[in-house]
Amino acid sequence: MASSSLLRVVFLLLSLSDSATRILGLEFGINYGQIANDLPSPSRVATLLGSLNVSRVKLYDADPNVLQAFSNSNIDFIIGIGNDNLQNMTILANAQDWIQQHLQPYIGQTQISCIVVGNEVLNSSTNQWMPYLVPAMKTVYSALSNLGLNKQVTVTTAHSLNILATSYPPSAGAFWPNLAQYLQPLLNFQAQINTPFLINAYPYFAYKGSPSEVSLNYVLFQPNEGMTDPVNNLHYDNMLYAQIDAVYSAIKAMGHTDITVRISETGWPSKGDDDEAGATLENAHIYNENLLQRIEQKQGTPAKPSVPIDIYVFALFNENLKPGPTSERNYGLYYPDGTPVYSLGLQGYLPELYSATGTRVRQIRFLA
């Protein structure tokens, strides 16, 4: 009887392991935001992500506690320089000081491959930072070169999809004309140093804005009729791929076919306000599960079928201090205690948490 029970347990574990392994072998990144006051310590997050076999993490800063906690791990980091620091970064001495303070002390132990200089600068409500974006990128790159790090660490920036004036059909994708003065030198520079064009793309926003006109199945990667681009007859069965190809078209219209587009953020909120159509647990589950399946299949877009989609999922945790509507605080795959918001086949482990008195509070092991 004991032997039979043991066999059943082993079979169950193997079944769960097979489900998890399908996801654990994926090459995807995740955004680790920290606008919250209830997140686990970076050292516990390092254990969690290690158990999930996540290979890439994107930060919005260069938090020394995080970079130290992930030393000697196999996780590759993108770190960030904030928009409010762009003007300062146009001075070479300042950029070099920043690198020596925020990158060099950790790069020997923690894998850091990219600095994102500014986030959605060209979508800001004011243009105060726009003139500094490209000069800051160039100066940070020069500082890396001076320190002998430019072969190890690259430089780029991340954009909102709102930089597109036209996104439909994808073949007609075009940037806003008033942004050309910034985008043209930016694209020229990125082509020169061979770095990807990062875009934050959220089909959720399109559905939220026009739920009666946008097909929910189309934005969730569910079976649907899709759309065919009338110019090149390419067929799209989901909005994210159409958005990516629209960006490729916009870049091509500015004279470049030598730049790769990567998705620095995409996700779906599990909760929203009454007027936030589609922000539900079920839809978030469907979106991210189907997205991970596409990544597993190493799919390319219709216009770039041989280039597998490269994506950083947003986000690791729900962040309770983010401003804005309820949805902004509910993009996480995990609650701050390490339990999954919904099941994605991600097998993880959050180590024991001790109180100040040394009492064990929580140890969580799960198959999300």
Buried (B, 14 or more C-beta within 10 A) or exposed (E): EEEEEEEEEEEEEEEEEEBBEEBBEBEBBBBBBBBBEEBBEBBBBBBBBBBBBBBBBBBBBBBEEBBBBBEEBEBBBBBBBBBEBBBBBBBBEBBBEBBEEBBEEBBEEBBBEBBBBBBBBBBBEEEEBBBBBBBBBBBBBBBBEEBEBBEEBBBBBBBBBEBBEBBBBBBBBBBBEEBBEBBBBBBBBBBEBEBBBBBBBBBBBBBBEEBEEBBBBBBBBBEBEBBEBEEEEBEBBBBBBBBBBBBBBBBBBBEBEEBBBBBBBBBBBBBBEEEBBBBBBEBBBBBBBBBBBBBBEEBBBBBBEEBBBBBBBBBBBBBBEBEEBBBBBBBBBBEBBBEBBBEBBBBBBBBEBEEEEEEEEEEBEBBB
